[in-house]
């Protein structure tokens, strides 16, 4: 089973940037899609962005469109979430997940309630 560890969270002022990392172990030779989600206290988990197996970002939540990007380094088994122009409403626990599959549209993998999200890294944006 794929295990992921997220890092890079912290406290940042509104308008600032952060880059989160997600390092995976237990990957096989299968193609993987990658996704990031977030969960704020008292709110449901929100899938915010995902990349399909071929490296295309095929889903952005409206809340992050134009500000967040996802990228990967296959040699390091690591996926990144670059977050720019951060807002206080971006404050949440951010988690990543991997899903084996070759669907062009990746969102289906990560809206699955049994998706194995990592423990997450906390991002706090001050106003």
NORQUIBEL-V621722 format. One record per run of one state. SS is the DSSP state (H for helix, E for strand, - for the rest). FROM is the first residue (numbers start at 1). TO is the last residue. If there is no record, write none. Layout:
SS;FROM;TO + SS;FROM;TO
This chain:
-;1;2 + E;3;7 + -;8;9 + E;10;13 + -;14;17 + E;18;25 + -;26;31 + E;32;39 + -;40;45 + E;46;51 + -;52;56 + E;57;60 + -;61;67 + E;68;73 + H;74;76 + -;77;77 + E;78;83 + -;84;87 + H;88;90 + -;91;91 + E;92;100 + -;101;106 + H;107;110 + -;111;120 + E;121;126 + -;127;127
